[in-house]
Amino acid sequence: MKTAVAIRHVAFEDLGAFAGVLTQRGWALRYLEAGVDRLDDIDPTEPDLLVVLGGPIGAYEEASYPFIRDELSLLERRLQADRPTLGICLGAQMMARALGARVYPGPCKEIGWTPLRLSPEGQVSPLAHLDGALTSMLHWHGDTFDLPSNATQLASTDLYPNQAFSWGRSALALQCHPEVRADQLERWLIGHASELAAAGISIPDLRAESARLAPTLEQQGRRFFDAWLSTIESRP
């Protein structure tokens, strides 16, 4: 049985709709809790898939959150070994930093629903299931990153040009949130209440927009993840 390990930073930002895809494909899933579980004890090459999930901290804040050092070290060794790795939001920023790129505050908060604009490379990748012509994408971040050396840029928005990149044979980083499940988004509104208030975002408006758009994203997100798993499963 193939194994997937997901590093989770806050309880409500989990694998969402992607977890069901793993189950359907016969994968075993285990979560590690950042800041609680020892990330320096993990064999970086052992899981068949490593997923690093989102969270409301910066990939550059190791002075405040020392576990970030262990997480970056784990990613550096995993990526160097060219093992399948997926980063979402903070996870994408961690991957960028582990690959030597700069991570820093973006021009403004990008929270809410905006379609992705895929690059030519993105259009012929599994991200084709997330094209803006098919669905709108949930964004929830304030940091950004430079494109790592030898990475392929796959998607952008007007505010954030680096929304997704691939690196090596089997590493994918997504600044956005294609994993969300429609029935779990209320937890995000509660858990990120302070951030939403500081950004001046109307929770009722965001809730209504999410109710309209999240069900389609959930379907397209499952298709994207299923297609991407097929690509990594087919590699020796």
C-alpha positions as CSV (number, residue, x, y, z in Angstrom):
1,M,0.0,0.0,0.0
2,K,1.3,3.4,-0.9
3,T,1.7,5.9,2.0
4,A,1.1,9.6,2.2
5,V,2.2,11.8,5.1
6,A,0.7,15.3,5.5
7,I,2.2,18.0,7.7
8,R,-0.6,20.0,9.2
9,H,-0.1,23.4,10.8
10,V,-3.7,24.2,12.0
11,A,-6.3,21.5,12.5
12,F,-8.9,22.9,10.1
13,E,-6.5,23.2,7.1
14,D,-6.3,19.5,6.3
15,L,-6.2,17.6,3.0
16,G,-9.9,18.2,2.5
17,A,-11.2,16.7,-0.7
18,F,-7.8,15.2,-1.5
19,A,-8.1,12.8,1.4
20,G,-11.0,11.0,-0.3
21,V,-9.1,10.7,-3.5
22,L,-6.2,9.0,-1.7
23,T,-8.6,6.6,0.0
24,Q,-10.3,5.7,-3.4
25,R,-6.8,5.0,-4.8
26,G,-5.9,2.7,-1.9
27,W,-3.3,5.0,-0.2
28,A,-2.8,5.1,3.5
29,L,-2.8,8.7,5.0
30,R,-1.1,9.8,8.2
31,Y,-1.0,13.4,9.6
32,L,1.9,14.9,11.4
33,E,1.2,18.0,13.5
34,A,3.8,20.8,13.1
35,G,5.0,22.1,16.3
36,V,3.9,18.9,18.1
37,D,5.4,16.0,16.3
38,R,9.1,15.6,15.8
39,L,9.8,16.4,12.1
40,D,13.5,15.8,12.5
41,D,12.8,12.1,13.3
42,I,11.3,11.4,9.8
43,D,13.1,9.6,7.1
44,P,12.6,12.2,4.3
45,T,12.5,9.6,1.5
46,E,10.2,7.0,3.2
47,P,6.7,8.2,2.4
48,D,5.5,7.7,-1.2
49,L,4.0,11.2,-1.0
50,L,4.7,14.1,1.4
51,V,2.2,17.0,1.5
52,V,2.9,20.2,3.4
53,L,-0.3,22.1,4.2
54,G,-1.2,25.7,4.9
55,G,-1.2,27.8,8.0
56,P,-1.3,31.4,9.2
57,I,2.5,31.9,9.7
58,G,5.4,32.8,7.5
59,A,8.0,30.4,6.1
60,Y,10.6,32.9,7.3
61,E,9.5,33.1,10.9
62,E,11.7,30.4,12.4
63,A,12.8,32.8,15.2
64,S,9.2,32.6,16.5
65,Y,8.4,29.1,15.3
66,P,11.6,26.9,15.6
67,F,10.0,23.8,14.1
68,I,10.2,25.6,10.7
69,R,14.0,24.8,10.7
70,D,13.2,21.1,10.9
71,E,10.4,21.3,8.3
72,L,12.7,23.1,5.8
73,S,15.5,20.6,6.4
74,L,13.0,17.7,5.8
75,L,11.9,19.4,2.5
76,E,15.4,20.1,1.4
77,R,16.4,16.4,1.7
78,R,13.1,15.2,0.2
79,L,13.4,17.5,-2.8
80,Q,17.0,16.6,-3.3
81,A,16.0,13.0,-3.5
82,D,13.3,13.9,-6.1
83,R,10.5,12.2,-4.1
84,P,6.9,13.1,-4.8
85,T,6.1,16.3,-2.8
86,L,3.1,18.6,-2.7
87,G,3.0,22.0,-1.0
88,I,-0.2,24.0,-0.5
89,C,-0.1,27.7,0.5
90,L,2.4,27.8,3.4
91,G,3.6,24.5,2.1
92,A,4.3,26.0,-1.3
93,Q,6.2,28.8,0.4
94,M,8.2,26.3,2.4
95,M,9.1,24.4,-0.7
96,A,10.2,27.6,-2.5
97,R,12.4,28.5,0.5
98,A,13.8,24.9,0.7
99,L,14.8,25.3,-3.0
100,G,16.7,28.5,-2.2
101,A,14.1,31.1,-3.3
102,R,13.1,34.2,-1.3
103,V,9.8,34.2,0.6
104,Y,8.4,37.5,1.7
105,P,5.2,39.5,2.3
106,G,3.1,40.1,-0.8
107,P,1.6,43.4,-2.0
108,C,-1.6,42.8,-0.1
109,K,-3.8,40.0,1.2
110,E,-5.3,37.8,-1.4
111,I,-8.3,36.2,0.3
112,G,-11.3,35.1,-1.6
113,W,-12.2,33.7,-5.0
114,T,-10.2,34.5,-8.1
115,P,-9.7,32.2,-11.2
116,L,-6.2,30.9,-11.9
117,R,-4.5,31.9,-15.2
118,L,-2.5,28.9,-16.4
119,S,0.8,29.2,-18.2
120,P,1.3,27.2,-21.4
121,E,3.0,24.5,-19.2
122,G,0.2,24.6,-16.7
123,Q,-2.4,24.1,-19.5
124,V,-0.8,20.7,-20.4
125,S,-0.4,19.6,-16.8
126,P,-3.0,18.2,-14.2
127,L,-3.7,21.9,-13.4
128,A,-5.7,22.0,-16.6
129,H,-8.6,20.8,-14.3
130,L,-8.3,24.1,-12.4
131,D,-8.3,26.4,-15.3
132,G,-10.2,29.7,-14.7
133,A,-12.6,28.8,-17.6
134,L,-13.8,25.9,-15.5
135,T,-13.8,27.1,-12.0
136,S,-12.8,29.9,-9.6
137,M,-10.0,29.3,-7.1
138,L,-9.9,30.0,-3.3
139,H,-6.9,32.1,-2.2
140,W,-6.0,32.8,1.4
141,H,-2.5,34.2,1.7
142,G,-0.5,37.3,2.3
143,D,3.0,36.1,1.5
144,T,4.6,35.3,-1.8
145,F,7.9,33.9,-3.2
146,D,10.3,34.1,-6.1
147,L,10.3,31.3,-8.5
148,P,13.0,28.8,-7.5
149,S,15.9,28.1,-9.9
150,N,14.9,25.4,-12.4
151,A,11.2,25.5,-11.5
152,T,8.5,25.7,-14.0
153,Q,5.8,28.4,-13.4
154,L,2.3,26.9,-13.9
155,A,-0.2,29.5,-12.8
156,S,-0.7,33.1,-11.7
157,T,-3.2,35.8,-10.8
158,D,-3.0,39.5,-11.3
159,L,-1.9,40.1,-7.7
160,Y,0.4,37.0,-7.3
161,P,2.3,35.9,-10.4
162,N,3.7,32.7,-8.8
163,Q,0.6,30.7,-7.9
164,A,1.9,27.3,-8.8
165,F,5.2,25.7,-9.9
166,S,6.7,22.3,-10.6
167,W,10.2,21.3,-9.8
168,G,12.1,18.1,-10.7
169,R,10.1,15.1,-11.8
170,S,7.5,15.0,-9.0
171,A,7.3,18.2,-6.9
172,L,4.4,20.6,-7.1
173,A,3.7,23.7,-5.2
174,L,0.4,25.6,-5.0
175,Q,-0.1,29.0,-3.4
176,C,-3.8,28.6,-3.7
177,H,-6.3,26.1,-2.1
178,P,-7.7,23.5,-4.5
179,E,-8.1,21.0,-1.7
180,V,-11.0,22.7,0.2
181,R,-14.3,21.0,0.8
182,A,-17.4,23.1,0.6
183,D,-18.8,21.7,3.9
184,Q,-15.6,22.6,5.8
185,L,-15.2,26.3,4.9
186,E,-17.1,27.6,7.9
187,R,-14.2,26.3,10.0
188,W,-11.9,28.6,8.0
189,L,-14.1,31.6,8.7
190,I,-14.0,30.9,12.4
191,G,-10.3,30.0,12.6
192,H,-9.2,33.0,10.5
193,A,-11.6,35.5,12.0
194,S,-8.9,37.9,13.2
195,E,-7.1,37.9,9.8
196,L,-10.4,38.5,8.0
197,A,-11.2,41.4,10.3
198,A,-7.8,43.0,9.8
199,A,-8.1,42.7,6.1
200,G,-11.5,44.3,6.1
201,I,-13.2,41.3,4.5
202,S,-16.9,40.8,5.0
203,I,-17.5,37.3,6.4
204,P,-21.1,37.1,5.2
205,D,-20.0,38.1,1.6
206,L,-17.2,35.6,1.6
207,R,-19.5,32.9,3.0
208,A,-22.1,33.5,0.2
209,E,-19.4,33.5,-2.5
210,S,-18.0,30.3,-1.1
211,A,-21.4,28.6,-1.0
212,R,-21.7,29.5,-4.7
213,L,-18.2,28.5,-5.9
214,A,-16.8,25.9,-3.5
215,P,-18.9,22.9,-4.8
216,T,-17.5,23.3,-8.3
217,L,-13.9,23.8,-7.0
218,E,-14.3,20.6,-4.9
219,Q,-15.2,18.6,-8.0
220,Q,-12.4,20.1,-10.1
221,G,-9.9,19.8,-7.2
222,R,-10.6,16.1,-6.9
223,R,-10.0,15.6,-10.7
224,F,-6.8,17.6,-10.5
225,F,-5.4,15.6,-7.6
226,D,-6.4,12.3,-9.1
227,A,-4.7,13.2,-12.4
228,W,-1.5,14.4,-10.5
229,L,-1.4,11.2,-8.5
230,S,-1.6,9.2,-11.7
231,T,1.5,11.0,-13.0
232,I,3.6,10.3,-9.9
233,E,2.3,6.7,-9.6
234,S,3.4,6.0,-13.2
235,R,7.0,7.0,-12.5
236,P,9.6,4.4,-11.5
